[in-house]
């Protein structure tokens, strides 16, 4: 009895600092942001005069904010598609126990070790209108006797391709390059955990390799796919550093995101109440992705 009380006391003392830190620096700051968003704070001096939902109403009347939401949604869709699809493809290739697997695995995971700011600087140079991809395309076309008449502006372009802006393409490529290896590692670990007997049983039944993956392996990878979508989804919805360094808001807000709008509104324009409102909208967007996942996880554990 004494031992159990002592153990319980040790457990409580161990987790108390973490609980206090989370309560203050997460939920406390969320509560403070809610208070600021409902105030009329403009300028350096705090002003907590109650303003109701004025900041949220003006926010959704803002053309820039609506463009930001639109850009963020299409960025998220394509970012998830490339990362999940590319990660699964690379994991299946490495699962064939090819020679030099360790080298390939290291190469694919290497982007995770690079700071997003450094990646943004390199990709900005690659997609610069005067160097990088443009020069490469011009040289390739000239070698086969074709004169190039169109010069891509990439992240400086205001043109659109279907429903999204061309300027988003470099950002999507740069962001996907940074996380496709992470998804590959998740899928590879899951593939190595699938019993070989399942594959052998399917082969004995006459199933082709394609059908084995479609009917046996991919259904078993659904939890990994859901986890990857949730993790990458909340990352994409609050993307800031890569976009800010690489393109900023772009001409006509073609590469603008809610996070950039929030940063400029809060720290450049000193409109703290409206900046808090933007941050809360971003929090709700992330919550829409995270809460269903947490609910499903709790139900599974129960």
N, C-alpha and C positions, 0 to 999 in steps of 0.2 A: 504494500500500500504506500509506504513511504517512498519506495523507489519509483512508483508510477507518478506520484506527485512531483518528485524531483525531475523526472523526465518531462512532465507536462510544463513545469516551470521553465526548463531549459528551452523547450520548443517555443514557448511564448516569448521569452527574451530574445530568441534568435530571429523570429519573424517580425517582432514589433518594429525595429528600425525600418524595415522594408515597407511595412504597412503604413507607417507614419510618412515616409518619404513619398509613397504613391498618393496618399491622401492629400498631402500638401502640394506637391509639384505636378500632379496630374489633375485630380478632381478639384483641388482648391483653385488652381489656375483656370480650369474650365468654368467654375462658378464665377470667378472674377471676370473672365471674358464675357460671360452672359451679362453681368452687371454693366460692364463698359459698353457693350453693344446696345443696351437699352438707354444709354445716356447721351449727352450732347457734347462729348469731349472732342474739342478741336483745338489744337495748339499744345504746347509743352505742359502748361499748367493743367492739372486734372480738373475736370468738370463733370460731376456725377448727376447733374440735373436730369431727371427722368424725361426721356423723349419717346417712350413707347417703342413701337415697331417702325418708326420713321426711317431708321438706317436700313432696315431690311427692305422696306417698300422702295426707297430710292435706289437700292442696290439692284433689284430686279427690273427697275426701269432703265438701268444703265445699259447702253448698247455694248460697251466694252465687256461687262460682266457676262452678258448673254453669249457673246462671241467666245469668251474664255471657257464657259461651260461646254459649248459646242466643240471647241478644239480639244478639251480634256476628254470628252466622251469618245471622239474618234481616235484620239491618241491611245486611249486605254484599250479600245477594241483591237486595233492593229498590233499594239504592243503585246497584248496577251496572246493573240493568234500566232505571232512570230516566235515568241519565247516558248510557248507550250508546244507548238508544232515542231520548231527547230530543236528544242531540247529533247523531245521524244525521238525524233529522227536520229540525233547524235547518240542517244542512249542505246537505241536498237543496234546501231553500227558497232558501238564499243562492246555490246553484249555478245558479239560474235567471237570474242577473245582474239582480236586481231593482233598482229605483231606491233610492238611499240605502243600498246594501249596506255601505259602509264604516261608516255610523252604526250599523246593526244589529250588525255584527260587533264593534264597539267595546262596544256595550251588553252583548252576550252574554259578552264576555271580561272586562268590568269587575269581576265578583265575584272574579276571581283576584287583583286588585290590593288587595282588602280583607283585612285581618287576620281570621283565623277567630274571634278573640276579639271583635272589633267586630261581625262578622256574628252571633255567638252572642247578644250583648246585644240587637241589633235584633230577631232572630227570637224571642227570649225575650219581648220586649215584645209582638210581634205575636200570639203564641199565649198570652198571659197570660189566665187565666180571666176577668178583669174588664175587659179592654180588647181592642183589636186585632180578631182574627177573630170573637170572640164578640159584640162590640158590633155589628160589621158584619152578622153573620147575624141578630141580633135586630132591627136596624133594617129589613133587607130583608124579613123575615117580617112585621113589623108593618105595613109599607106595603101588603102584599098581603092584609092582614086575617087573618093567622095568628098565634095567640099561641104563643110558644115555651115549651115545657114542660120541655125537656131542656137543661141547661147543661153544655157540654163542659169538662172540666178539662184536656184536652190533656196536657201533660207532668206534670201532677199527678194524672192518672187512673191507677187500678190495673186498670181494665177491659181486656178483651182483645177483639180482633176476629179471629176465626179463630185462627190459630196464633201471632199476635204481639200485643204490647201496644200499645194505642192511644197510649200516651205516646211510643212510638218514631216516630210519624208526624211530629211537628214536627222531630225531629232528622234524619230521612231527607230531608225537604223542604229544610231549611237546608243540609245537606251536598250534596245534589244541585244546589241553586241555585249553589253555589260551584264545581262542577266540570263542569257540563253544557256550559259554554262552551269549556272545555279540550278536551273530546271533539269538540265541533263543529269546532274549529280543525283537529284531526287529520283528521277526515273530509273537511273542505272542501279541505284541501291534497291529499288523496288523490284526490278527485273531479276537481280541476283538473288532476291529472296523468294522467288517463285520456284516451287519444287520442280526438278527436271522430270519427275514422273508424270506430271500433267502433260508436258509436251510429248513425251514418248507415247503416252496413251492415245493422244490425238493423232500422232503419226501412224500408230498401229491401226487406228480406225480409218485411215486413208485420207486424213486431212492434209492439205498442202500447207506450206509455211505461211502463206498469206492468210489462210483461214485460221490457222493456229493463233496468229496474232490478233485477228479480228474477233474471233469467237471465244478465245480462252484468255489470252494475255491482257488485251486492252480492257475488258471488263474488270479484271483484277486490279488494274491501275487507276480505276475511277477515284478512289480516295486521294491518291497522289495528285491527280489532275485537279481535283477540287481544292486541295491545299495550295497548289501552285497558283491557281486562279485567284484565290483569296489573298495570298501573300503579295503577288505582283499587282493585283487590282488596287490594293490600298497604297502600294508604293507609287503607282502611276497617278493616282488621284491627288497625291500631295507632292508630285515632282516639282523641284525648284532649282537645285544647284546646277544640274546639267543644262537645263533650258536657259537659265539666267546667264550663264557664262557663254553658252554656244550662240544663242540668237537674241536673247532678251525678248521683249514683246513683239519685235519685228515690225515691218511697215504695215500700217492698217490693222495692227493686232493679230496678224496671221499666225504668229507663234506665241501668242499670249496665253497664260494659264492663270487660274484663280490665285495660285500661290504668288506669282509675280505681281498681280494686281494688289494682293493683300500687303506685300512687302512695300511696294511703292506708295500705297495709300497710307500705311501706318508710319513708315520711317522717313519717307521723302516729303509727303504732304502733311504729316502730323495730324491726320484725321483718325485718331485712335478708335473712336466709336465705330466708324464705318469699317476700319480694318478688323476690329473684333467681330463685326457682323460677318465679314467675308470668311474669317477663320472658323466661325461656327457653322456656316454653310458647308465648308470643306469637311468639318468634323461629321456633319450629318451624312455627307456623301460617303465618307469612309465607313461610318456606322452601318449604312445600308448594305455594305459588302461584308463587314465583319460580324455583325450580330447574328444573321442567319447561320453562318459557319459555327459560331460558338454555341448556338442553340442545338444544331445538329450534333456537335461533339458531346455536349452534355447528355443528350438523349441516348447516344451510343453508349456512353459510360454507365448510364442508369440501367 
